[in-house]
Amino acid sequence: MSLYRKLLLRLYPYKSLQDDYVTRLQGSIGGAGMLHPGNVYALDYAIRHAPAEGAILEIGSFAGLSTNVITWLLRKHQRLSTPFFCCDPWVYDGYHDKVRHDDAIYMQHFEGCEHVTREVYTHFIRESFIRNTLLFTHDALPHALHLESDTFFDAWKKEETHADVFGRQASLGGRLSFVYIDGDHSYEQARRDVENTLEYLLPGGLILLDDSADYWKYGSVRLAREMRRWKGLGLVMKNPNYLFVKG
Ligand SMILES: C[S@@+](CC[C@H](N)C(=O)[O-])C[C@H]1O[C@@H](n2cnc3c(N)ncnc32)[C@H](O)[C@@H]1O
């Protein structure tokens, strides 16, 4: 939380209601997104400093907020011709999945509330992604694939051709200049995403790892700390999420 927000909170304290349903709803109505303001700054930096050749990849698009911020920044910096890929399986990640995985009602519904199934919710988010992107980036649609990142990288390696969510064919493969990793934040998956990225990342290419700020508890935080010691990677900034450059 910024100093300004802390000060505001001290001056104007208020009580809040802890309610998972309402928290999730705030991030979903109208297909809103989950994008830290510091990431927008880091995305802008990355898009301005990424090698001119190579493609950009986003892992985890949700309703398209970060996707459309990226395409906006590409437009702003006259780099809209850069090939831009994104992948998302549009899966639901409940707040209590780890401890309630045996509770079938919880696992099938939006925070366990039986009037909204996870299936209907994730379909809505995917449709929101399509609608948001058709509105804000209709003239330069990204190659958006309904795939988990592991499957995406497998297809990338094999240089396959895949239909994207807009019904167009996308040819995969080649070098990457910048990758925004915001999919599954477990240590194991985030690490696989980084390792797969590094196989294709050009020298000077960048990786922004979401939810890696020191104060979070995700596996991506542990990963970011380890990456600081990896040879061939440099830390560009912590804002508060980690942005790395390949040497
Ligand atoms: C935090 S949201 C992404 C938010 C989005 N970048 C934004 O700014 O609004 C995480 C997304 O990652 C997706 N996801 C989960 N596991 C994934 C995986 N293995 N590969 C790619 N995406 C994944 C989820 O479906 C979800 O839409």
Ligand as a Chemical Component Dictionary entry (heavy atoms), coordinates in Angstrom:
data_LIG
# 
_chem_comp.id                   LIG 
_chem_comp.type                 NON-POLYMER 
_chem_comp.pdbx_formal_charge   0 
_chem_comp.three_letter_code    LIG 
# 
loop_
_chem_comp_atom.comp_id 
_chem_comp_atom.atom_id 
_chem_comp_atom.alt_atom_id 
_chem_comp_atom.type_symbol 
_chem_comp_atom.charge 
_chem_comp_atom.model_Cartn_x 
_chem_comp_atom.model_Cartn_y 
_chem_comp_atom.model_Cartn_z 
_chem_comp_atom.pdbx_ordinal 
LIG C1  C1  C 0  -4.415 -13.071 -12.217 1  
LIG S1  S1  S 1  -5.283 -13.615 -13.622 2  
LIG C2  C2  C 0  -4.528 -12.679 -14.916 3  
LIG C3  C3  C 0  -4.884 -11.226 -14.842 4  
LIG C4  C4  C 0  -4.624 -10.464 -16.104 5  
LIG N1  N1  N 0  -3.226 -10.552 -16.534 6  
LIG C5  C5  C 0  -5.045 -9.014  -15.871 7  
LIG O1  O1  O 0  -4.193 -8.145  -15.743 8  
LIG O2  O2  O -1 -6.238 -8.765  -15.753 9  
LIG C6  C6  C 0  -4.602 -15.183 -13.862 10 
LIG C7  C7  C 0  -5.068 -15.887 -15.116 11 
LIG O3  O3  O 0  -4.163 -16.967 -15.327 12 
LIG C8  C8  C 0  -4.874 -18.025 -15.900 13 
LIG N2  N2  N 0  -4.102 -19.251 -15.695 14 
LIG C9  C9  C 0  -4.151 -20.123 -14.661 15 
LIG N3  N3  N 0  -3.311 -21.147 -14.868 16 
LIG C10 C10 C 0  -2.680 -20.895 -16.060 17 
LIG C11 C11 C 0  -1.698 -21.576 -16.824 18 
LIG N4  N4  N 0  -1.174 -22.741 -16.423 19 
LIG N5  N5  N 0  -1.304 -21.026 -17.996 20 
LIG C12 C12 C 0  -1.817 -19.846 -18.422 21 
LIG N6  N6  N 0  -2.751 -19.154 -17.736 22 
LIG C13 C13 C 0  -3.183 -19.675 -16.565 23 
LIG C14 C14 C 0  -6.239 -17.992 -15.216 24 
LIG O4  O4  O 0  -7.210 -18.634 -16.030 25 
LIG C15 C15 C 0  -6.472 -16.475 -15.042 26 
LIG O5  O5  O 0  -7.265 -15.961 -16.073 27 
# 
loop_
_chem_comp_bond.comp_id 
_chem_comp_bond.atom_id_1 
_chem_comp_bond.atom_id_2 
_chem_comp_bond.value_order 
_chem_comp_bond.pdbx_ordinal 
LIG C1  S1  SING 1  
LIG S1  C2  SING 2  
LIG S1  C6  SING 3  
LIG C2  C3  SING 4  
LIG C3  C4  SING 5  
LIG C4  N1  SING 6  
LIG C4  C5  SING 7  
LIG C5  O1  DOUB 8  
LIG C5  O2  SING 9  
LIG C6  C7  SING 10 
LIG C7  O3  SING 11 
LIG C7  C15 SING 12 
LIG O3  C8  SING 13 
LIG C8  N2  SING 14 
LIG C8  C14 SING 15 
LIG N2  C9  SING 16 
LIG N2  C13 SING 17 
LIG C9  N3  DOUB 18 
LIG N3  C10 SING 19 
LIG C10 C11 SING 20 
LIG C10 C13 DOUB 21 
LIG C11 N4  SING 22 
LIG C11 N5  DOUB 23 
LIG N5  C12 SING 24 
LIG C12 N6  DOUB 25 
LIG N6  C13 SING 26 
LIG C14 O4  SING 27 
LIG C14 C15 SING 28 
LIG C15 O5  SING 29 
# 
